[in-house]
Amino acid sequence: MRGLLTGGGWFADDMSLPGQAYVYIVRSPHAHARIAGIDTGPAEQMPGVITALTGSDAEGDGLQPIPHRPVSASPQRCRSRVVTACPFSSHPVLVVGKVWHVSEAITIVVAETNWLHSATA
């Protein structure tokens, strides 16, 4: 914990192993917006890009929504009353059709290089 608090922590983005791929998450700049379409072609044609995937790809592969379980099974306080579990909805791996808030993941790009890190360093 001390390392995280002092800037010395390690995260997945800090690792670099031979032959690894990198994933870049494209997030929505809009809230409550309909997705008219996503053209992954230009990204997929860039050097070093392995693939670009959308919510439709995730659905087609049968990926289930990510469940939220932030509370234990013991009674918790939820909306000013004690309940056995607070209701939390799940969300898709990548959004399909409509985003509800800014920064929802709409596309991922998998690449051979960490060009984003190089460009911002």
N, CA, C and O of each residue as an XYZ file, in Angstrom:
484
protein
N       0.819     -1.182      0.000
C       0.000      0.000      0.000
C       0.870      1.256      0.000
O       0.550      2.234     -0.676
N       1.966      1.233      0.753
C       2.844      2.399      0.827
C       3.355      2.789     -0.565
O       3.431      3.969     -0.904
N       3.701      1.778     -1.358
C       4.181      2.049     -2.709
C       3.154      2.786     -3.548
O       3.505      3.695     -4.300
N       1.884      2.404     -3.428
C       0.829      3.076     -4.181
C       0.673      4.523     -3.738
O       0.474      5.414     -4.565
N       0.764      4.756     -2.433
C       0.588      6.103     -1.903
C       1.756      7.027     -2.219
O       1.591      8.247     -2.243
N       2.922      6.464     -2.460
C       4.106      7.283     -2.722
C       4.504      7.305     -4.195
O       5.567      7.815     -4.546
N       3.653      6.753     -5.054
C       3.948      6.759     -6.488
C       4.842      5.629     -6.937
O       5.307      5.628     -8.077
N       5.093      4.668     -6.072
C       5.977      3.561     -6.417
C       5.252      2.272     -6.755
O       5.880      1.219     -6.860
N       3.942      2.340     -6.928
C       3.172      1.140     -7.236
C       3.367      0.682     -8.671
O       3.748      1.464     -9.541
N       3.099     -0.600     -8.905
C       3.166     -1.159    -10.246
C       1.764     -1.519    -10.698
O       0.966     -2.057     -9.931
N       1.477     -1.217    -11.945
C       0.178     -1.498    -12.525
C       0.387     -2.296    -13.810
O       1.515     -2.395    -14.294
N      -0.667     -2.860    -14.362
C      -0.552     -3.655    -15.586
C       0.118     -2.861    -16.700
O       0.880     -3.424    -17.485
N      -0.157     -1.563    -16.779
C       0.433     -0.730    -17.835
C       1.932     -0.511    -17.646
O       2.618     -0.093    -18.579
N       2.442     -0.786    -16.456
C       3.869     -0.616    -16.185
C       4.688     -1.816    -16.643
O       5.915     -1.730    -16.698
N       4.047     -2.923    -16.970
C       4.763     -4.131    -17.370
C       4.977     -4.174    -18.873
O       4.146     -3.705    -19.651
N       6.093     -4.738    -19.258
C       6.377     -4.935    -20.671
C       7.126     -6.256    -20.811
O       8.280     -6.379    -20.400
N       6.456     -7.231    -21.392
C       7.034     -8.556    -21.572
C       7.225     -8.838    -23.057
O       6.468     -8.320    -23.878
N       8.212     -9.641    -23.421
C       8.427     -9.960    -24.835
C       7.178    -10.579    -25.459
O       6.604    -11.516    -24.904
N       6.761    -10.064    -26.602
C       5.637    -10.624    -27.341
C       4.261    -10.251    -26.829
O       3.263    -10.738    -27.360
N       4.174     -9.405    -25.815
C       2.845     -9.079    -25.292
C       2.105     -8.135    -26.222
O       2.709     -7.411    -27.014
N       0.808     -8.158    -26.110
C      -0.045     -7.232    -26.853
C      -0.575     -6.186    -25.873
O      -0.557     -6.392    -24.660
N      -1.040     -5.081    -26.406
C      -1.564     -3.985    -25.607
C      -3.008     -3.722    -26.014
O      -3.363     -3.860    -27.184
N      -3.827     -3.348    -25.062
C      -5.225     -3.048    -25.338
C      -5.472     -1.580    -25.026
O      -5.107     -1.083    -23.961
N      -6.091     -0.907    -25.965
C      -6.483      0.491    -25.797
C      -7.998      0.536    -25.788
O      -8.647     -0.006    -26.683
N      -8.558      1.178    -24.785
C     -10.009      1.273    -24.669
C     -10.450      2.623    -25.222
O      -9.995      3.673    -24.768
N     -11.339      2.579    -26.205
C     -11.919      3.797    -26.759
C     -13.195      4.059    -25.977
O     -14.098      3.223    -25.938
N     -13.259      5.228    -25.356
C     -14.387      5.560    -24.486
C     -15.248      6.658    -25.098
O     -14.757      7.505    -25.845
N     -16.509      6.635    -24.782
C     -17.444      7.612    -25.316
C     -17.180      9.009    -24.752
O     -17.025      9.172    -23.542
N     -17.129     10.015    -25.627
C     -17.021     11.393    -25.155
C     -18.399     11.987    -24.855
O     -18.507     13.137    -24.430
N     -19.447     11.197    -25.079
C     -20.817     11.692    -24.937
C     -21.574     10.947    -23.842
O     -21.270      9.798    -23.522
N     -22.553     11.624    -23.286
C     -23.467     10.985    -22.340
C     -24.821     10.820    -23.016
O     -25.253     11.688    -23.776
N     -25.474      9.728    -22.743
C     -26.826      9.470    -23.263
C     -26.885      9.709    -24.782
O     -27.613     10.576    -25.265
N     -26.105      8.923    -25.504
C     -26.034      9.078    -26.958
C     -26.215      7.735    -27.644
O     -25.803      6.694    -27.131
N     -26.831      7.778    -28.798
C     -27.032      6.571    -29.602
C     -25.781      6.337    -30.453
O     -25.218      7.277    -31.013
N     -25.359      5.087    -30.542
C     -24.222      4.720    -31.382
C     -24.774      4.374    -32.756
O     -25.411      3.336    -32.935
N     -24.525      5.248    -33.724
C     -25.031      5.036    -35.077
C     -24.212      3.979    -35.807
O     -24.728      3.293    -36.689
N     -22.947      3.846    -35.446
C     -22.077      2.865    -36.081
C     -20.643      3.099    -35.663
O     -20.269      4.210    -35.289
N     -19.847      2.061    -35.726
C     -18.427      2.150    -35.409
C     -17.667      1.491    -36.543
O     -17.856      0.307    -36.824
N     -16.807      2.261    -37.195
C     -15.985      1.744    -38.286
C     -14.599      1.435    -37.736
O     -13.812      2.350    -37.495
N     -14.294      0.162    -37.536
C     -12.996     -0.236    -37.007
C     -11.937     -0.396    -38.103
O     -10.762     -0.614    -37.808
N     -12.359     -0.289    -39.364
C     -11.439     -0.491    -40.489
C     -10.178      0.351    -40.437
O      -9.084     -0.199    -40.564
N     -10.284      1.677    -40.255
C      -9.064      2.493    -40.208
C      -8.096      2.070    -39.101
O      -6.884      2.070    -39.315
N      -8.603      1.716    -37.940
C      -7.733      1.274    -36.849
C      -7.069     -0.051    -37.196
O      -5.878     -0.238    -36.950
N      -7.845     -0.973    -37.772
C      -7.308     -2.291    -38.100
C      -6.245     -2.237    -39.198
O      -5.430     -3.153    -39.305
N      -6.241     -1.186    -40.009
C      -5.263     -1.049    -41.083
C      -3.964     -0.401    -40.616
O      -2.999     -0.349    -41.379
N      -3.916      0.092    -39.384
C      -2.700      0.723    -38.885
C      -1.636     -0.328    -38.595
O      -1.962     -1.432    -38.158
N      -0.380     -0.003    -38.831
C       0.702     -0.953    -38.552
C       0.706     -1.368    -37.079
O       0.570     -0.529    -36.188
N       0.861     -2.652    -36.838
C       0.945     -3.161    -35.477
C      -0.376     -3.463    -34.814
O      -0.395     -4.045    -33.729
N      -1.491     -3.082    -35.433
C      -2.796     -3.354    -34.840
C      -3.191     -4.796    -35.160
O      -3.150     -5.223    -36.314
N      -3.569     -5.526    -34.132
C      -3.985     -6.920    -34.291
C      -5.469     -6.983    -34.635
O      -5.865     -7.689    -35.562
N      -6.287     -6.244    -33.891
C      -7.723     -6.206    -34.146
C      -8.352     -5.035    -33.406
O      -7.752     -4.461    -32.497
N      -9.547     -4.698    -33.803
C     -10.372     -3.711    -33.097
C     -11.739     -4.355    -32.917
O     -12.302     -4.905    -33.863
N     -12.263     -4.286    -31.718
C     -13.507     -4.971    -31.404
C     -14.535     -4.005    -30.829
O     -14.192     -3.054    -30.127
N     -15.796     -4.267    -31.140
C     -16.898     -3.434    -30.656
C     -17.822     -4.263    -29.760
O     -17.599     -5.457    -29.561
N     -18.838     -3.630    -29.235
C     -19.821     -4.325    -28.424
C     -20.533     -5.428    -29.185
O     -20.872     -6.466    -28.617
N     -20.762     -5.200    -30.478
C     -21.399     -6.239    -31.299
C     -20.520     -7.481    -31.384
O     -21.023     -8.605    -31.378
N     -19.200     -7.277    -31.462
C     -18.277     -8.418    -31.472
C     -18.350     -9.174    -30.149
O     -18.373    -10.405    -30.129
N     -18.386     -8.431    -29.045
C     -18.459     -9.054    -27.719
C     -19.749     -9.856    -27.582
O     -19.734    -10.987    -27.098
N     -20.862     -9.267    -28.008
C     -22.140     -9.989    -27.962
C     -22.092    -11.232    -28.828
O     -22.548    -12.299    -28.419
N     -21.533    -11.093    -30.038
C     -21.432    -12.225    -30.959
C     -20.593    -13.363    -30.408
O     -20.823    -14.527    -30.734
N     -19.613    -13.023    -29.566
C     -18.762    -14.038    -28.943
C     -19.385    -14.609    -27.673
O     -18.820    -15.505    -27.045
N     -20.558    -14.084    -27.295
C     -21.249    -14.600    -26.123
C     -20.731    -14.079    -24.799
O     -21.008    -14.674    -23.757
N     -19.979    -12.975    -24.810
C     -19.491    -12.406    -23.551
C     -20.667    -11.861    -22.745
O     -21.481    -11.094    -23.259
N     -20.746    -12.253    -21.514
C     -21.835    -11.834    -20.642
C     -21.494    -10.502    -19.974
O     -20.319    -10.158    -19.849
N     -22.506     -9.753    -19.547
C     -22.251     -8.496    -18.833
C     -21.429     -8.729    -17.568
O     -21.460     -9.811    -16.981
N     -20.699     -7.705    -17.163
C     -19.873     -7.771    -15.962
C     -20.767     -7.518    -14.745
O     -21.378     -6.454    -14.643
N     -20.853     -8.481    -13.822
C     -21.696     -8.265    -12.637
C     -20.984     -7.366    -11.623
O     -19.756     -7.336    -11.557
N     -21.762     -6.651    -10.853
C     -21.215     -5.821     -9.787
C     -21.587     -6.446     -8.462
O     -22.768     -6.656     -8.184
N     -20.615     -6.740     -7.658
C     -20.838     -7.329     -6.343
C     -20.001     -6.567     -5.301
O     -19.147     -7.162     -4.644
N     -20.237     -5.275     -5.150
C     -19.394     -4.509     -4.236
C     -19.721     -4.688     -2.758
O     -18.996     -4.182     -1.902
N     -20.784     -5.389     -2.452
C     -21.152     -5.582     -1.053
C     -21.107     -7.055     -0.702
O     -21.273     -7.918     -1.563
N     -20.884     -7.328      0.553
C     -20.833     -8.728      0.995
C     -22.257     -9.271      1.154
O     -23.237     -8.554      0.949
N     -22.345    -10.518      1.513
C     -23.652    -11.150      1.693
C     -24.293    -10.755      3.018
O     -25.477    -11.012      3.236
N     -23.516    -10.127      3.906
C     -24.090     -9.717      5.193
C     -24.991     -8.501      4.997
O     -24.832     -7.768      4.021
N     -25.928     -8.279      5.907
C     -26.837     -7.134      5.771
C     -26.077     -5.816      5.639
O     -25.119     -5.559      6.367
N     -26.517     -4.998      4.708
C     -25.888     -3.707      4.441
C     -26.942     -2.616      4.454
O     -28.136     -2.877      4.306
N     -26.486     -1.412      4.630
C     -27.376     -0.273      4.557
C     -27.506      0.146      3.100
O     -26.501      0.354      2.420
N     -28.714      0.270      2.626
C     -28.951      0.643      1.241
C     -30.175      1.541      1.199
O     -31.268      1.108      1.562
N     -30.013      2.767      0.767
C     -31.133      3.717      0.710
C     -31.842      3.840      2.058
O     -33.068      3.771      2.143
N     -31.062      4.020      3.080
C     -31.565      4.275      4.438
C     -32.340      3.114      5.049
O     -33.128      3.331      5.969
N     -32.145      1.916      4.576
C     -32.774      0.759      5.205
C     -31.805     -0.417      5.128
O     -30.940     -0.456      4.253
N     -31.944     -1.342      6.011
C     -31.064     -2.506      6.029
C     -31.661     -3.578      5.123
O     -32.829     -3.946      5.251
N     -30.841     -4.064      4.216
C     -31.269     -5.134      3.307
C     -30.179     -6.187      3.258
O     -29.055     -5.943      3.697
N     -30.501     -7.346      2.733
C     -29.490     -8.401      2.666
C     -28.478     -8.151      1.567
O     -27.337     -8.603      1.672
N     -28.861     -7.449      0.522
C     -27.920     -7.099     -0.545
C     -28.484     -5.902     -1.308
O     -29.684     -5.836     -1.574
N     -27.630     -4.979     -1.649
C     -28.068     -3.822     -2.421
C     -28.181     -4.224     -3.890
O     -27.346     -4.980     -4.386
N     -29.193     -3.734     -4.585
C     -29.331     -4.085     -6.002
C     -28.327     -3.319     -6.858
O     -28.336     -2.088     -6.876
N     -27.477     -4.032     -7.555
C     -26.517     -3.420     -8.457
C     -26.682     -4.071     -9.818
O     -26.713     -5.297     -9.928
N     -26.785     -3.268    -10.833
C     -26.940     -3.827    -12.172
C     -25.577     -4.144    -12.765
O     -24.557     -3.602    -12.339
N     -25.574     -5.015    -13.735
C     -24.344     -5.351    -14.450
C     -24.226     -4.434    -15.663
O     -25.168     -3.719    -16.005
N     -23.069     -4.462    -16.308
C     -22.913     -3.672    -17.527
C     -22.144     -4.480    -18.564
O     -21.339     -5.344    -18.215
N     -22.395     -4.197    -19.845
C     -21.718     -4.967    -20.899
C     -20.228     -4.652    -20.940
O     -19.793     -3.583    -20.513
N     -19.457     -5.598    -21.460
C     -18.018     -5.400    -21.624
C     -17.779     -4.177    -22.500
O     -16.974     -3.312    -22.155
N     -18.469     -4.100    -23.621
C     -18.454     -2.943    -24.519
C     -19.899     -2.608    -24.859
O     -20.705     -3.502    -25.118
N     -20.219     -1.345    -24.856
C     -21.590     -0.891    -25.062
C     -22.077     -1.197    -26.477
O     -21.313     -1.126    -27.440
N     -23.350     -1.535    -26.585
C     -23.997     -1.746    -27.875
C     -25.199     -0.816    -27.968
O     -26.040     -0.788    -27.069
N     -25.279     -0.058    -29.052
C     -26.475      0.730    -29.318
C     -26.570      2.091    -28.679
O     -26.927      3.059    -29.351
N     -26.258      2.199    -27.384
C     -26.443      3.477    -26.699
C     -25.511      3.579    -25.498
O     -25.361      2.627    -24.732
N     -24.893      4.735    -25.344
C     -24.096      4.985    -24.143
C     -24.943      5.773    -23.159
O     -25.802      6.563    -23.548
N     -24.690      5.547    -21.889
C     -25.455      6.226    -20.846
C     -24.648      7.327    -20.170
O     -25.216      8.284    -19.644
N     -23.334      7.192    -20.185
C     -22.524      8.228    -19.541
C     -21.188      8.383    -20.259
O     -20.751      7.494    -20.991
N     -20.556      9.517    -20.038
C     -19.242      9.788    -20.607
C     -18.262      8.743    -20.079
O     -18.306      8.386    -18.901
N     -17.411      8.272    -20.918
C     -16.324      7.326    -20.642
C     -16.735      5.858    -20.665
O     -15.937      4.997    -20.294
N     -17.952      5.553    -21.089
C     -18.293      4.136    -21.255
C     -17.432      3.553    -22.372
O     -17.196      4.207    -23.388
N     -16.969      2.329    -22.180
C     -16.130      1.655    -23.173
C     -16.979      1.257    -24.373
O     -17.983      0.558    -24.233
N     -16.559      1.715    -25.570
C     -17.322      1.392    -26.775
C     -16.542      0.530    -27.762
O     -17.143     -0.184    -28.565
N     -15.226      0.586    -27.713
C     -14.388     -0.182    -28.629
C     -13.059     -0.468    -27.949
O     -12.600      0.325    -27.127
N     -12.434     -1.596    -28.283
C     -11.057     -1.822    -27.851
C     -10.206     -2.078    -29.087
O     -10.662     -2.665    -30.068
N      -8.971     -1.626    -29.016
C      -8.010     -1.857    -30.081
C      -6.864     -2.649    -29.465
O      -6.289     -2.232    -28.460
N      -6.532     -3.784    -30.059
C      -5.445     -4.627    -29.588
C      -4.272     -4.424    -30.554
O      -4.418     -4.571    -31.768
N      -3.108     -4.083    -29.990
C      -1.948     -3.778    -30.832
C      -0.683     -4.456    -30.316
O      -0.601     -4.845    -29.151
N       0.289     -4.587    -31.192
C       1.571     -5.201    -30.846
C       2.485     -4.245    -30.095
O       3.398     -4.686    -29.398
N       2.256     -2.960    -30.225
C       3.124     -1.967    -29.603
C       2.331     -1.056    -28.677
O       1.113     -0.926    -28.800
N       3.032     -0.442    -27.765
C       2.427      0.492    -26.832
C       2.636      1.902    -27.359
O       3.279      2.722    -26.703
N       2.104      2.189    -28.529
C       2.328      3.485    -29.181
C       1.763      4.636    -28.377
O       2.319      5.734    -28.398
N       0.662      4.405    -27.663
C       0.060      5.477    -26.878
C       1.011      5.920    -25.782
O       1.179      7.119    -25.555
N       1.644      4.957    -25.091
C       2.580      5.295    -24.020
C       3.780      6.048    -24.592
O       4.256      7.014    -23.996
N       4.260      5.603    -25.740
C       5.402      6.264    -26.378
C       5.063      7.683    -26.800
O       5.900      8.580    -26.701
N       3.830      7.893    -27.275
C       3.418      9.198    -27.765
C       3.210     10.211    -26.627
O       3.338     11.418    -26.829
N       2.887      9.701    -25.429
C       2.606     10.616    -24.325
C       3.775     10.744    -23.356
O       3.734     11.576    -22.450
N       4.810      9.937    -23.529
C       5.940      9.971    -22.600
C       6.865     11.136    -22.878
O       7.868     11.307    -22.185
